[in-house]
Amino acid sequence: MVAMQSGDREGLDGDLPSATPEPSQAHEPAPTTPPRAAGSDPDAGPTAKVATRPQLPRSDAARPSIVESAAPSRPTPGAPTWYRSDQDRYKSVRRRANPLHRRLARGVIGLSLLGAAGFGIYLGAREVRDYLNRDTLPAAGADTPVIRASSFLVTSSAPAPEINGTITLDAASGAYEFVGAGSMAGVQVVSPDGRRVFVRVGGGTWRQPEAGDSIVGALGRAIPYLADVEDADDVLTNRLRQGYIDLIDRTTEGVDDGQRTRYEMTFDTFAFSERFPLQWQALQRDAIPGIGVGRAISVTIWLNEEDVLVRLLDEDTNWAWERLTYTDQSFRPADPADTIVAATTGDESGQPAGDAQLDG
C-alpha cells in the first residue's frame, strides 16, 4: 500500500528532480519550481493542476458612444483645456509686436511717402504739360523754302525801334529800302550795299543822313532782326523750348493761300536767362530787340502753310512786324550816289564838291 502510493507519487511528480542528482548534472542548476497556488492539493493529478490556474475575466470592448451636438462647443477662457484660436493669437502677438510708438513712426513715414508721391505727381504733371505744349508748338527743324529777299511792314514803337513803314531787304548783302507810312509818311531811306545810307523826304533830293538821325538809327537796329528771322526756330530756340514757353492759344486764321496759324505764348525769360545766359543774349541780339526779363513775357507769332514766320508781336517791347512777300531772288535797290547832294558846301551851280560825292 505504501509502495503503491510511492509509485503514484513518483508518477505525479515525475517532472521534479530526484534528491540525488546524476553525476553529469552535478554542476547544472536545479530548475525552479513555480510556487503553488494557495489551497491547491499537492496530491491532485495533472487535470486538477491545470484547472487551478488563474483565469482573467472575459469582457467585450465597449464601443465609444458618439454624441452628436448641434454646434461645436468652444472652450471657455480659464478652463484647463482652453486654447486660443489663430486669430486671437495673431491679435495678441500683433499688439505686443506693434506698440504705440512704432505705429506712430510708421504713420509719419507713410505720410512723408504720400507727400513725396504727391509732389512727384505734380512734377510729372508739369512735365507732361510741357511735353504736350512742345508738341503743339511749331515743330522744330521745319523744312522752309530758301528766302533771299523779303518785304516787311514794321509798326513798332519804343522801347523797340520806332518804325512805321515798309522795309524791303536782301538778307545776303544787307541792302534795303524803307518807305515810311503813317507818322513817317514821305520818308525814304535806301542802302544799296548795307553800308552806305541815303535819305530823302517828300520826294526831294537824296542826301547823306545827319549824325544822330532817329529814323536811320531805328532802321539800323531793326534790320538785323528782320534779316535773321525766317522760321519759328529763330525765335523758339531749342533751349527756350525746354520748359520756358507756355502756349496760351493756337488758332488758324484766313483761308486758302492766306491761311496762317497763330501761336499766342508767354516766355519765362527770368528763369531762362539765369540757366542759359548765352542763349538769352542770342535771343536778345537776333530775335526780339529789347525783350525784357519776366515770368510771363507775351509773344505771338504767325506761320503760313510753308512754316515761314510771317508775323511777330511782342506786346512788352512793342516790337511788331509782318512779312508781306519773300523770294529766293536777290534784291538790289536803286543807288542814288550819282544824284546825291552832299551836306558840305559846293559851287554856285549846286554841283556837289568832288570830295563829298560817293562812288557808286
KETI-462807 format. One record per residue (C-alpha): residue number from 1; x, y, z. Coordinates in Angstrom, 1 decimal. Example, Ala and Ser with C-alpha at 12.3 -4.5 7.8 and 13.67 -1.06 7.14 Angstrom:
// KETI-462807
drenlum->1; x->12.3; y->-4.5; z->7.8
drenlum->2; x->13.7; y->-1.1; z->7.1
***
This chain:
// KETI-462807
drenlum->1; x->0.0; y->0.0; z->0.0
drenlum->2; x->2.8; y->2.3; z->0.8
drenlum->3; x->4.8; y->1.2; z->-2.2
drenlum->4; x->1.8; y->2.0; z->-4.5
drenlum->5; x->1.4; y->5.4; z->-3.0
drenlum->6; x->5.0; y->6.0; z->-3.5
drenlum->7; x->4.8; y->4.9; z->-7.1
drenlum->8; x->1.8; y->7.2; z->-7.6
drenlum->9; x->3.8; y->9.9; z->-6.1
drenlum->10; x->6.6; y->9.4; z->-8.5
drenlum->11; x->4.2; y->9.4; z->-11.4
drenlum->12; x->2.7; y->12.7; z->-10.3
drenlum->13; x->6.0; y->14.3; z->-9.5
drenlum->14; x->8.0; y->12.8; z->-12.3
drenlum->15; x->8.9; y->16.2; z->-13.6
drenlum->16; x->10.6; y->17.1; z->-10.3
drenlum->17; x->14.3; y->16.3; z->-10.0
drenlum->18; x->15.4; y->13.5; z->-7.7
drenlum->19; x->17.0; y->14.1; z->-4.4
drenlum->20; x->20.4; y->12.8; z->-5.6
drenlum->21; x->21.4; y->14.4; z->-8.9
drenlum->22; x->23.2; y->12.4; z->-11.6
drenlum->23; x->26.9; y->12.8; z->-11.8
drenlum->24; x->26.6; y->14.6; z->-15.2
drenlum->25; x->24.1; y->17.0; z->-13.7
drenlum->26; x->26.1; y->17.8; z->-10.6
drenlum->27; x->27.1; y->21.2; z->-11.7
drenlum->28; x->23.8; y->22.2; z->-13.5
drenlum->29; x->21.5; y->24.5; z->-11.6
drenlum->30; x->18.3; y->22.9; z->-10.5
drenlum->31; x->15.2; y->24.1; z->-12.2
drenlum->32; x->13.0; y->26.4; z->-10.2
drenlum->33; x->9.6; y->25.1; z->-9.4
drenlum->34; x->6.9; y->27.7; z->-9.6
drenlum->35; x->5.0; y->28.3; z->-6.4
drenlum->36; x->1.8; y->26.5; z->-5.9
drenlum->37; x->-1.4; y->28.3; z->-5.7
drenlum->38; x->-2.9; y->28.7; z->-2.3
drenlum->39; x->-5.3; y->26.0; z->-1.4
drenlum->40; x->-4.1; y->23.6; z->-4.1
drenlum->41; x->-3.9; y->20.0; z->-3.4
drenlum->42; x->-0.4; y->18.6; z->-3.8
drenlum->43; x->-1.7; y->15.1; z->-4.3
drenlum->44; x->-4.1; y->16.1; z->-7.2
drenlum->45; x->-3.4; y->14.8; z->-10.7
drenlum->46; x->-2.4; y->16.8; z->-13.8
drenlum->47; x->-6.1; y->17.6; z->-14.6
drenlum->48; x->-6.6; y->19.3; z->-11.3
drenlum->49; x->-3.3; y->21.2; z->-11.7
drenlum->50; x->-4.5; y->22.8; z->-15.0
drenlum->51; x->-7.9; y->23.7; z->-13.5
drenlum->52; x->-6.3; y->25.6; z->-10.7
drenlum->53; x->-4.5; y->28.2; z->-13.0
drenlum->54; x->-5.9; y->31.8; z->-12.5
drenlum->55; x->-8.2; y->32.9; z->-15.3
drenlum->56; x->-8.8; y->36.6; z->-16.4
drenlum->57; x->-12.3; y->37.8; z->-16.7
drenlum->58; x->-13.7; y->37.9; z->-20.2
drenlum->59; x->-15.4; y->41.1; z->-21.4
drenlum->60; x->-16.0; y->42.6; z->-24.8
drenlum->61; x->-14.5; y->46.1; z->-25.6
drenlum->62; x->-17.3; y->48.6; z->-25.3
drenlum->63; x->-17.8; y->50.8; z->-28.3
drenlum->64; x->-17.4; y->54.6; z->-27.6
drenlum->65; x->-20.6; y->56.4; z->-27.6
drenlum->66; x->-21.0; y->59.1; z->-30.3
drenlum->67; x->-22.6; y->62.2; z->-29.0
drenlum->68; x->-23.9; y->64.4; z->-31.7
drenlum->69; x->-24.2; y->68.1; z->-31.0
drenlum->70; x->-25.8; y->70.8; z->-33.0
drenlum->71; x->-22.9; y->73.2; z->-32.7
drenlum->72; x->-19.3; y->72.6; z->-31.7
drenlum->73; x->-18.5; y->73.7; z->-28.2
drenlum->74; x->-16.0; y->76.4; z->-27.7
drenlum->75; x->-13.7; y->76.2; z->-24.7
drenlum->76; x->-14.1; y->79.0; z->-22.2
drenlum->77; x->-11.0; y->81.0; z->-21.1
drenlum->78; x->-9.6; y->79.8; z->-17.9
drenlum->79; x->-10.5; y->76.1; z->-18.4
drenlum->80; x->-7.6; y->73.8; z->-18.2
drenlum->81; x->-8.1; y->72.6; z->-21.8
drenlum->82; x->-8.8; y->76.1; z->-23.3
drenlum->83; x->-6.7; y->77.1; z->-26.4
drenlum->84; x->-6.7; y->80.4; z->-28.3
drenlum->85; x->-7.7; y->80.4; z->-31.9
drenlum->86; x->-5.2; y->81.5; z->-34.6
drenlum->87; x->-7.0; y->84.8; z->-34.9
drenlum->88; x->-6.8; y->85.5; z->-31.2
drenlum->89; x->-3.2; y->84.5; z->-31.1
drenlum->90; x->-2.4; y->86.8; z->-34.1
drenlum->91; x->-4.1; y->89.8; z->-32.4
drenlum->92; x->-2.3; y->89.2; z->-29.2
drenlum->93; x->1.1; y->88.9; z->-30.8
drenlum->94; x->0.4; y->91.9; z->-33.1
drenlum->95; x->-0.4; y->94.1; z->-30.1
drenlum->96; x->2.8; y->93.2; z->-28.4
drenlum->97; x->4.9; y->93.5; z->-31.5
drenlum->98; x->3.4; y->96.9; z->-32.5
drenlum->99; x->3.4; y->99.3; z->-29.6
drenlum->100; x->2.1; y->102.8; z->-29.9
drenlum->101; x->5.4; y->104.5; z->-30.8
drenlum->102; x->6.1; y->102.1; z->-33.7
drenlum->103; x->2.6; y->102.7; z->-35.1
drenlum->104; x->3.1; y->106.5; z->-34.8
drenlum->105; x->6.5; y->106.2; z->-36.5
drenlum->106; x->5.1; y->104.2; z->-39.4
drenlum->107; x->2.3; y->106.8; z->-39.7
drenlum->108; x->4.7; y->109.6; z->-40.0
drenlum->109; x->6.8; y->107.7; z->-42.6
drenlum->110; x->3.7; y->106.9; z->-44.5
drenlum->111; x->2.5; y->110.5; z->-44.6
drenlum->112; x->6.0; y->111.5; z->-45.7
drenlum->113; x->6.0; y->109.0; z->-48.5
drenlum->114; x->2.5; y->110.1; z->-49.5
drenlum->115; x->3.6; y->113.7; z->-49.7
drenlum->116; x->6.7; y->112.8; z->-51.7
drenlum->117; x->4.4; y->110.8; z->-54.1
drenlum->118; x->2.1; y->113.8; z->-54.4
drenlum->119; x->5.0; y->116.1; z->-55.2
drenlum->120; x->6.3; y->113.6; z->-57.8
drenlum->121; x->2.8; y->113.5; z->-59.4
drenlum->122; x->2.8; y->117.3; z->-59.5
drenlum->123; x->6.2; y->117.4; z->-61.2
drenlum->124; x->5.1; y->114.7; z->-63.6
drenlum->125; x->2.0; y->116.6; z->-64.5
drenlum->126; x->4.1; y->119.7; z->-65.3
drenlum->127; x->6.5; y->117.6; z->-67.4
drenlum->128; x->3.5; y->116.2; z->-69.3
drenlum->129; x->2.1; y->119.7; z->-69.8
drenlum->130; x->5.4; y->120.9; z->-71.1
drenlum->131; x->5.7; y->117.9; z->-73.3
drenlum->132; x->2.2; y->118.5; z->-74.7
drenlum->133; x->2.9; y->122.2; z->-75.2
drenlum->134; x->6.1; y->121.3; z->-77.0
drenlum->135; x->4.1; y->119.1; z->-79.4
drenlum->136; x->1.5; y->121.8; z->-80.0
drenlum->137; x->4.2; y->124.5; z->-80.6
drenlum->138; x->5.6; y->124.8; z->-84.1
drenlum->139; x->7.7; y->121.7; z->-84.9
drenlum->140; x->11.4; y->122.2; z->-84.6
drenlum->141; x->13.5; y->121.9; z->-87.7
drenlum->142; x->10.7; y->122.7; z->-90.1
drenlum->143; x->11.7; y->122.5; z->-93.8
drenlum->144; x->11.1; y->126.0; z->-95.1
drenlum->145; x->11.9; y->127.4; z->-98.6
drenlum->146; x->15.1; y->129.4; z->-99.2
drenlum->147; x->14.5; y->133.1; z->-98.6
drenlum->148; x->16.8; y->135.7; z->-100.1
drenlum->149; x->14.8; y->138.8; z->-100.1
drenlum->150; x->11.7; y->139.8; z->-98.0
drenlum->151; x->9.3; y->142.7; z->-97.7
drenlum->152; x->8.2; y->143.7; z->-94.2
drenlum->153; x->5.5; y->146.0; z->-92.8
drenlum->154; x->7.0; y->147.2; z->-89.5
drenlum->155; x->4.9; y->149.1; z->-86.9
drenlum->156; x->7.0; y->149.1; z->-83.8
drenlum->157; x->7.4; y->151.7; z->-81.1
drenlum->158; x->9.5; y->152.4; z->-78.0
drenlum->159; x->11.2; y->150.7; z->-76.3
drenlum->160; x->11.6; y->148.8; z->-79.6
drenlum->161; x->12.9; y->150.8; z->-82.6
drenlum->162; x->10.3; y->153.4; z->-83.7
drenlum->163; x->9.5; y->152.5; z->-87.3
drenlum->164; x->6.3; y->152.8; z->-89.3
drenlum->165; x->6.6; y->151.7; z->-92.9
drenlum->166; x->7.7; y->149.1; z->-95.3
drenlum->167; x->11.2; y->147.6; z->-95.4
drenlum->168; x->12.4; y->145.6; z->-98.4
drenlum->169; x->15.8; y->143.9; z->-97.7
drenlum->170; x->18.3; y->141.5; z->-99.1
drenlum->171; x->19.4; y->139.0; z->-96.4
drenlum->172; x->22.7; y->138.2; z->-98.1
drenlum->173; x->24.0; y->141.7; z->-99.0
drenlum->174; x->22.2; y->143.7; z->-96.3
drenlum->175; x->20.8; y->146.1; z->-98.9
drenlum->176; x->17.4; y->147.6; z->-98.0
drenlum->177; x->14.9; y->150.2; z->-98.9
drenlum->178; x->12.5; y->151.9; z->-96.5
drenlum->179; x->9.3; y->153.7; z->-97.4
drenlum->180; x->7.6; y->155.4; z->-94.5
drenlum->181; x->3.9; y->155.3; z->-93.6
drenlum->182; x->1.6; y->157.0; z->-91.1
drenlum->183; x->3.7; y->159.4; z->-89.0
drenlum->184; x->6.7; y->158.7; z->-91.2
drenlum->185; x->4.9; y->159.1; z->-94.5
drenlum->186; x->7.2; y->160.7; z->-97.2
drenlum->187; x->10.4; y->159.5; z->-95.6
drenlum->188; x->12.6; y->157.2; z->-97.8
drenlum->189; x->15.8; y->155.5; z->-96.8
drenlum->190; x->18.0; y->153.4; z->-99.0
drenlum->191; x->21.1; y->151.4; z->-98.6
drenlum->192; x->22.5; y->149.8; z->-101.8
drenlum->193; x->25.0; y->147.6; z->-100.1
drenlum->194; x->24.1; y->147.6; z->-96.4
drenlum->195; x->26.9; y->150.1; z->-95.6
drenlum->196; x->26.1; y->153.4; z->-97.4
drenlum->197; x->22.8; y->155.0; z->-96.4
drenlum->198; x->20.9; y->157.8; z->-98.2
drenlum->199; x->17.8; y->159.6; z->-97.1
drenlum->200; x->15.2; y->161.9; z->-98.7
drenlum->201; x->11.9; y->163.4; z->-97.5
drenlum->202; x->8.8; y->164.1; z->-99.6
drenlum->203; x->10.4; y->163.1; z->-102.9
drenlum->204; x->13.3; y->165.6; z->-102.5
drenlum->205; x->16.9; y->165.2; z->-103.2
drenlum->206; x->18.9; y->162.3; z->-101.8
drenlum->207; x->21.3; y->163.1; z->-99.1
drenlum->208; x->23.5; y->161.5; z->-96.6
drenlum->209; x->21.9; y->161.2; z->-93.2
drenlum->210; x->22.8; y->163.6; z->-90.5
drenlum->211; x->24.5; y->162.4; z->-87.4
drenlum->212; x->22.0; y->161.1; z->-84.9
drenlum->213; x->19.2; y->160.7; z->-87.4
drenlum->214; x->16.5; y->158.8; z->-85.5
drenlum->215; x->15.0; y->157.0; z->-88.4
drenlum->216; x->18.3; y->155.8; z->-89.7
drenlum->217; x->19.2; y->154.7; z->-86.2
drenlum->218; x->16.0; y->152.8; z->-85.7
drenlum->219; x->16.4; y->151.1; z->-89.1
drenlum->220; x->20.0; y->150.2; z->-88.2
drenlum->221; x->18.6; y->148.4; z->-85.1
drenlum->222; x->15.7; y->146.7; z->-86.8
drenlum->223; x->17.4; y->145.4; z->-90.0
drenlum->224; x->19.4; y->142.6; z->-88.3
drenlum->225; x->16.3; y->141.2; z->-86.5
drenlum->226; x->14.4; y->141.1; z->-89.7
drenlum->227; x->17.2; y->139.6; z->-91.8
drenlum->228; x->17.9; y->136.8; z->-89.4
drenlum->229; x->14.3; y->135.6; z->-88.8
drenlum->230; x->12.9; y->133.0; z->-91.3
drenlum->231; x->11.1; y->130.3; z->-89.3
drenlum->232; x->9.9; y->129.6; z->-85.8
drenlum->233; x->13.3; y->128.1; z->-84.7
drenlum->234; x->14.8; y->131.6; z->-84.9
drenlum->235; x->12.6; y->132.7; z->-82.1
drenlum->236; x->11.7; y->129.5; z->-80.3
drenlum->237; x->15.2; y->128.1; z->-79.8
drenlum->238; x->15.9; y->124.6; z->-78.6
drenlum->239; x->16.9; y->125.8; z->-75.1
drenlum->240; x->13.8; y->128.0; z->-74.8
drenlum->241; x->11.5; y->125.1; z->-75.7
drenlum->242; x->12.8; y->123.2; z->-72.6
drenlum->243; x->10.0; y->124.3; z->-70.2
drenlum->244; x->10.2; y->128.1; z->-70.7
drenlum->245; x->7.3; y->128.5; z->-73.1
drenlum->246; x->3.7; y->128.3; z->-72.1
drenlum->247; x->1.3; y->128.1; z->-75.0
drenlum->248; x->-1.8; y->130.1; z->-74.4
drenlum->249; x->-3.7; y->129.7; z->-77.6
drenlum->250; x->-3.3; y->128.2; z->-81.1
drenlum->251; x->-5.8; y->129.3; z->-83.8
drenlum->252; x->-6.0; y->129.2; z->-87.6
drenlum->253; x->-6.7; y->132.5; z->-89.4
drenlum->254; x->-7.5; y->133.1; z->-93.1
drenlum->255; x->-8.3; y->130.7; z->-95.9
drenlum->256; x->-6.6; y->129.1; z->-98.9
drenlum->257; x->-3.3; y->130.7; z->-99.7
drenlum->258; x->-3.7; y->133.3; z->-97.0
drenlum->259; x->-4.2; y->130.8; z->-94.2
drenlum->260; x->-2.0; y->131.3; z->-91.1
drenlum->261; x->-1.5; y->129.6; z->-87.8
drenlum->262; x->-1.4; y->131.9; z->-84.8
drenlum->263; x->0.5; y->130.9; z->-81.6
drenlum->264; x->0.0; y->133.0; z->-78.5
drenlum->265; x->2.6; y->132.2; z->-75.9
drenlum->266; x->4.4; y->133.5; z->-72.8
drenlum->267; x->8.1; y->133.2; z->-72.2
drenlum->268; x->9.7; y->132.7; z->-68.7
drenlum->269; x->12.7; y->134.8; z->-69.6
drenlum->270; x->13.6; y->135.2; z->-65.9
drenlum->271; x->14.4; y->131.5; z->-65.4
drenlum->272; x->15.8; y->131.2; z->-68.9
drenlum->273; x->18.3; y->134.0; z->-68.6
drenlum->274; x->19.6; y->132.5; z->-65.3
drenlum->275; x->20.1; y->129.0; z->-66.6
drenlum->276; x->21.1; y->129.7; z->-70.2
drenlum->277; x->22.8; y->133.2; z->-70.2
drenlum->278; x->24.4; y->132.8; z->-73.7
drenlum->279; x->21.2; y->131.7; z->-75.4
drenlum->280; x->19.4; y->134.5; z->-73.6
drenlum->281; x->21.9; y->137.0; z->-75.1
drenlum->282; x->21.4; y->135.5; z->-78.6
drenlum->283; x->17.6; y->135.8; z->-78.2
drenlum->284; x->18.0; y->139.5; z->-77.4
drenlum->285; x->20.5; y->140.0; z->-80.2
drenlum->286; x->18.8; y->138.1; z->-83.0
drenlum->287; x->15.1; y->137.6; z->-82.4
drenlum->288; x->13.4; y->140.3; z->-80.4
drenlum->289; x->15.1; y->143.7; z->-79.7
drenlum->290; x->14.9; y->144.8; z->-76.1
drenlum->291; x->12.9; y->141.8; z->-74.8
drenlum->292; x->12.5; y->142.1; z->-71.1
drenlum->293; x->13.1; y->139.8; z->-68.2
drenlum->294; x->10.0; y->138.4; z->-66.6
drenlum->295; x->7.9; y->135.3; z->-65.7
drenlum->296; x->5.4; y->135.7; z->-68.5
drenlum->297; x->6.6; y->137.8; z->-71.5
drenlum->298; x->3.8; y->137.8; z->-74.1
drenlum->299; x->4.9; y->136.9; z->-77.6
drenlum->300; x->2.7; y->136.0; z->-80.6
drenlum->301; x->3.9; y->134.6; z->-83.9
drenlum->302; x->2.1; y->133.6; z->-87.1
drenlum->303; x->3.3; y->130.9; z->-89.6
drenlum->304; x->2.0; y->130.3; z->-93.1
drenlum->305; x->1.5; y->126.9; z->-94.8
drenlum->306; x->5.2; y->126.7; z->-95.6
drenlum->307; x->6.1; y->127.2; z->-92.0
drenlum->308; x->7.7; y->130.6; z->-92.7
drenlum->309; x->7.5; y->133.1; z->-89.9
drenlum->310; x->5.3; y->135.8; z->-91.4
drenlum->311; x->4.4; y->137.9; z->-88.3
drenlum->312; x->5.7; y->138.6; z->-84.8
drenlum->313; x->4.3; y->140.7; z->-81.9
drenlum->314; x->6.0; y->141.3; z->-78.6
drenlum->315; x->3.5; y->143.3; z->-76.5
drenlum->316; x->6.0; y->144.2; z->-73.8
drenlum->317; x->8.5; y->145.8; z->-76.1
drenlum->318; x->6.0; y->146.9; z->-78.8
drenlum->319; x->8.1; y->145.1; z->-81.5
drenlum->320; x->5.7; y->144.2; z->-84.3
drenlum->321; x->6.3; y->143.3; z->-87.9
drenlum->322; x->4.6; y->141.4; z->-90.7
drenlum->323; x->6.3; y->139.7; z->-93.7
drenlum->324; x->4.4; y->140.7; z->-96.9
drenlum->325; x->6.4; y->138.9; z->-99.5
drenlum->326; x->9.5; y->136.7; z->-99.8
drenlum->327; x->11.6; y->135.3; z->-102.6
drenlum->328; x->14.8; y->133.4; z->-103.3
drenlum->329; x->15.9; y->136.2; z->-105.7
drenlum->330; x->18.3; y->138.9; z->-104.6
drenlum->331; x->17.1; y->142.5; z->-104.1
drenlum->332; x->19.1; y->145.5; z->-105.3
drenlum->333; x->17.7; y->148.9; z->-104.7
drenlum->334; x->18.5; y->152.0; z->-106.8
drenlum->335; x->21.8; y->153.6; z->-105.9
drenlum->336; x->21.3; y->157.4; z->-105.5
drenlum->337; x->25.0; y->158.1; z->-105.3
drenlum->338; x->25.1; y->159.9; z->-108.7
drenlum->339; x->22.3; y->162.3; z->-107.6
drenlum->340; x->23.2; y->162.9; z->-104.0
drenlum->341; x->23.6; y->166.4; z->-102.8
drenlum->342; x->26.4; y->166.5; z->-100.2
drenlum->343; x->25.8; y->168.2; z->-96.9
drenlum->344; x->29.0; y->170.1; z->-97.3
drenlum->345; x->29.4; y->173.4; z->-99.4
drenlum->346; x->29.5; y->173.2; z->-103.2
drenlum->347; x->29.8; y->175.6; z->-106.1
drenlum->348; x->27.2; y->178.1; z->-107.1
drenlum->349; x->25.8; y->175.8; z->-109.7
drenlum->350; x->24.7; y->173.5; z->-107.0
drenlum->351; x->27.0; y->170.7; z->-108.0
drenlum->352; x->28.5; y->168.8; z->-105.1
drenlum->353; x->32.1; y->169.1; z->-104.2
drenlum->354; x->34.3; y->166.3; z->-105.5
drenlum->355; x->35.3; y->165.1; z->-102.1
drenlum->356; x->31.7; y->164.9; z->-101.0
drenlum->357; x->30.4; y->162.7; z->-103.8
drenlum->358; x->30.5; y->158.9; z->-103.1
drenlum->359; x->31.4; y->156.3; z->-105.6
drenlum->360; x->28.6; y->154.1; z->-106.9
***
